[in-house]
Amino acid sequence: MARTRGKEELGKKSYGAKRKAVVYVFTEGKATEPSYIDIIWQRRLADKELPAPAIDVHISNRKATGPDRKPITLVEAAERTLREETRAAKKNKTPLPEVWVLFDRDQHEHVQKAIDEGEAAGLHVAFSHPCFEVWRLLHHKPVLSTQFSGVCDEAERLLPFVQTSANIKIVQPEEIPKGSYTKARDRAHKMNAQHKPHVPRSRRDPYTDMPEFIEKGLRITTY
């Protein structure tokens, strides 16, 4: 199995007297999630009304191949990065790293195991069911509890730009309207609240942890 380390970044590291904390992000999707993160992070950097971000963000597996993008494999790679970067931070007396893993239910095996093992190892897991497209859709409309029956294609089909997009897998800035985050977050919270607390996250359909990743991981509260 190929080793994936967290060295790819959205902007250069800060090598001043005081280093920023680093947030490493591993994504299941090769194009969709990275293109979305690129868009909202660049908006955050461009917002001069806010202080400069206190973190650097690194998408750690942009070049990883298909087999290395399964949830359990992502978690294993992310755990290695957390161990290695934590050790380096302690040695260099720099802020401790934070590692997030983003993946979907799709048709993957051992999804709940990946969630449980990742969080037990100190990773932050942002999970979506049936797939990341439910989060994209929430920027445009509410999502009903019985809308997809675990089928990602159904979520993708409802995206308002699906007929005009040159490549639906790559998020475009106009597909994430400015000012749409608050509504998307509130819709996600309402959607997630339909599920009983005892139901494992891997069985909550539809569901997404993306607002937690945006606010706790990227420290973004609006875009």
VMD Tcl script that draws the C-alpha trace (Angstrom):
set ca {
  {0.00 0.00 0.00}
  {1.39 3.38 -0.98}
  {2.16 5.78 1.84}
  {0.43 9.13 1.72}
  {1.90 11.96 3.77}
  {0.48 15.38 4.45}
  {2.73 17.74 2.56}
  {0.53 19.37 -0.06}
  {-0.77 22.78 0.89}
  {-3.10 25.67 0.15}
  {-0.53 28.40 0.50}
  {2.99 28.41 1.86}
  {3.96 27.56 5.40}
  {4.74 30.41 7.76}
  {8.39 30.32 8.82}
  {8.45 33.38 11.02}
  {9.20 33.60 14.71}
  {5.79 32.16 15.38}
  {4.58 29.28 13.22}
  {0.91 28.85 12.48}
  {-0.94 25.68 13.43}
  {-1.31 23.32 10.48}
  {-4.54 21.57 9.52}
  {-3.95 18.51 7.34}
  {-6.92 17.32 5.28}
  {-7.32 13.91 3.63}
  {-10.21 13.64 1.15}
  {-11.82 10.60 -0.40}
  {-12.68 12.53 -3.55}
  {-9.82 13.34 -5.90}
  {-11.48 16.41 -7.42}
  {-14.76 17.41 -5.75}
  {-13.75 18.00 -2.13}
  {-10.36 19.56 -2.96}
  {-11.88 21.99 -5.46}
  {-14.54 22.98 -2.92}
  {-11.96 23.52 -0.17}
  {-9.78 25.55 -2.53}
  {-12.70 27.86 -3.31}
  {-13.81 28.58 0.24}
  {-10.26 28.88 1.57}
  {-9.35 31.40 -1.11}
  {-12.49 33.36 -0.21}
  {-11.36 33.34 3.41}
  {-7.90 34.60 2.47}
  {-9.41 37.34 0.31}
  {-11.73 38.63 3.05}
  {-9.85 41.70 4.29}
  {-12.51 42.45 6.88}
  {-11.31 39.48 8.92}
  {-7.92 38.95 10.57}
  {-5.47 36.75 8.69}
  {-6.17 33.04 9.32}
  {-4.37 31.59 12.33}
  {-3.83 28.29 10.51}
  {-2.30 26.87 7.35}
  {-4.35 24.28 5.46}
  {-2.77 21.36 3.61}
  {-4.73 18.97 1.39}
  {-2.52 16.00 2.04}
  {-3.46 13.47 -0.62}
  {-4.16 15.33 -3.87}
  {-2.03 12.86 -5.82}
  {-3.24 9.67 -4.15}
  {-4.70 6.99 -6.43}
  {-8.02 5.17 -6.16}
  {-6.97 2.35 -3.79}
  {-5.48 4.91 -1.39}
  {-8.77 6.83 -1.22}
  {-10.93 4.22 0.49}
  {-12.06 5.33 3.97}
  {-10.06 2.80 5.97}
  {-6.92 3.52 3.91}
  {-7.40 7.28 4.29}
  {-7.61 6.84 8.05}
  {-4.40 4.80 8.13}
  {-2.54 7.45 6.11}
  {-3.96 10.24 8.26}
  {-2.90 8.44 11.45}
  {0.68 8.27 10.16}
  {0.65 11.97 9.39}
  {-0.72 12.78 12.84}
  {1.98 10.72 14.55}
  {4.83 12.10 12.44}
  {3.76 15.73 12.52}
  {2.99 15.62 16.24}
  {6.46 14.26 16.90}
  {8.02 16.98 14.74}
  {5.94 19.72 16.40}
  {7.00 18.64 19.88}
  {10.65 18.51 18.82}
  {10.51 21.94 17.17}
  {8.20 23.44 19.82}
  {5.64 24.48 17.21}
  {1.82 24.21 17.42}
  {0.49 20.66 17.37}
  {-1.07 19.54 14.06}
  {-4.72 18.81 13.43}
  {-5.75 16.12 10.96}
  {-9.15 15.79 9.28}
  {-10.43 12.97 7.09}
  {-13.39 13.55 4.72}
  {-15.19 10.57 3.22}
  {-18.62 9.34 2.14}
  {-20.78 6.29 2.59}
  {-21.08 5.48 -1.13}
  {-20.65 1.71 -1.48}
  {-17.59 1.42 0.74}
  {-17.04 -1.37 3.24}
  {-16.02 -0.86 6.87}
  {-17.18 2.76 6.96}
  {-18.21 2.77 10.62}
  {-14.93 1.05 11.50}
  {-13.04 3.83 9.70}
  {-15.00 6.48 11.63}
  {-14.47 4.79 14.99}
  {-10.78 3.97 14.50}
  {-10.00 7.41 13.15}
  {-11.60 9.26 16.03}
  {-10.04 6.88 18.57}
  {-6.63 7.76 17.08}
  {-7.23 11.49 17.50}
  {-8.33 12.28 13.95}
  {-11.33 14.45 13.10}
  {-13.74 12.69 10.73}
  {-16.21 14.56 8.52}
  {-18.60 11.97 7.10}
  {-21.37 12.42 4.51}
  {-24.17 10.02 3.53}
  {-24.71 9.11 0.77}
  {-21.93 11.39 -0.52}
  {-20.43 14.88 -0.53}
  {-23.01 16.01 -3.08}
  {-25.59 16.27 -0.30}
  {-23.52 19.12 1.16}
  {-23.31 20.82 -2.23}
  {-27.08 20.49 -2.60}
  {-27.74 22.05 0.80}
  {-26.32 25.32 -0.51}
  {-29.37 25.50 -2.79}
  {-32.28 23.73 -1.08}
  {-33.31 21.67 1.96}
  {-32.84 17.92 1.82}
  {-35.60 15.51 2.82}
  {-34.95 12.47 5.01}
  {-36.03 9.91 2.41}
  {-34.66 11.63 -0.67}
  {-31.75 9.40 -1.71}
  {-32.07 5.90 -0.18}
  {-28.28 5.73 -0.05}
  {-27.80 6.41 -3.77}
  {-25.31 9.19 -4.51}
  {-26.50 9.60 -8.10}
  {-29.84 10.81 -6.76}
  {-28.14 13.63 -4.84}
  {-26.04 14.57 -7.85}
  {-29.11 14.56 -10.12}
  {-30.77 17.24 -7.96}
  {-27.91 19.72 -8.18}
  {-29.34 22.76 -10.03}
  {-26.31 23.02 -12.32}
  {-25.99 19.33 -13.22}
  {-27.15 19.89 -16.80}
  {-24.82 22.80 -17.50}
  {-21.65 21.77 -15.68}
  {-18.72 20.78 -17.90}
  {-17.50 18.45 -15.15}
  {-19.84 17.87 -12.21}
  {-16.97 16.42 -10.16}
  {-15.12 19.76 -10.06}
  {-16.79 22.44 -7.96}
  {-16.98 25.88 -9.59}
  {-17.14 29.13 -7.57}
  {-20.57 30.06 -8.95}
  {-21.96 26.73 -7.67}
  {-21.23 27.90 -4.12}
  {-23.08 31.25 -4.04}
  {-21.53 33.90 -1.84}
  {-23.44 34.16 1.42}
  {-24.85 30.63 1.10}
  {-22.97 29.00 3.97}
  {-25.33 29.94 6.80}
  {-28.37 28.49 5.04}
  {-26.44 25.35 4.08}
  {-25.28 24.88 7.68}
  {-28.75 25.39 9.14}
  {-30.27 22.99 6.61}
  {-27.61 20.42 7.46}
  {-28.33 20.71 11.17}
  {-32.05 20.24 10.55}
  {-31.41 17.28 8.25}
  {-29.05 15.61 10.73}
  {-31.46 16.15 13.62}
  {-33.92 13.74 12.02}
  {-31.70 10.84 13.09}
  {-31.81 9.35 16.58}
  {-28.55 9.72 18.56}
  {-28.13 5.94 18.91}
  {-28.05 5.41 15.11}
  {-24.44 4.97 13.91}
  {-23.33 7.78 11.64}
  {-22.67 5.32 8.81}
  {-26.41 4.52 8.79}
  {-27.73 8.08 8.92}
  {-29.12 8.85 5.47}
  {-28.96 11.69 4.53}
  {-26.28 13.17 6.78}
  {-23.16 15.36 6.71}
  {-20.51 16.56 9.15}
  {-19.28 19.25 6.77}
  {-20.39 22.26 8.90}
  {-18.22 20.94 11.72}
  {-15.24 20.66 9.37}
  {-15.81 24.18 8.04}
  {-16.13 25.83 11.44}
  {-13.83 23.73 13.65}
  {-11.32 22.60 11.04}
  {-11.02 25.60 8.72}
  {-12.19 28.17 11.31}
  {-14.62 29.60 8.75}
  {-18.07 30.82 9.80}
  {-19.23 32.47 6.58}
  {-18.52 32.51 2.87}
}
mol new
graphics top color blue
foreach p $ca { graphics top sphere $p radius 0.5 }
foreach p [lrange $ca 0 end-1] q [lrange $ca 1 end] { graphics top cylinder $p $q radius 0.2 }
display resetview
